[in-house]
């Protein structure tokens, strides 16, 4: 019985760790809710203004592919890192 309890506790812990690493970061500015795969950089620029930092990451597929960019916004001591491919938001990360 004790072994079953240990297995259940271990599996529960692994489930929490795995699902928390895949949690989506909620990024909003004005009326814009940034959604990965749906929101264009122009929408975010209009609603949020210029980011603190814009970094050109090159092009996917060399010089003829889609442009890759990283934008960083700071809101209330939290940094939001937005990744774009071809002007479309691909990923949002959060750092404190």
FENZIGI-V577605 format. One line per field, one symbol per residue. burial: 1 if it has 16 or more other ideal C-beta (glycine too) atoms within 10 Angstrom, else 0. A space follows every 50 residues. Layout:
# FENZIGI-V577605
burial = ???
This chain:
# FENZIGI-V577605
burial = 00000000000000000000000000101000010000101011000100 1000000000000000011110100000011111100010010000
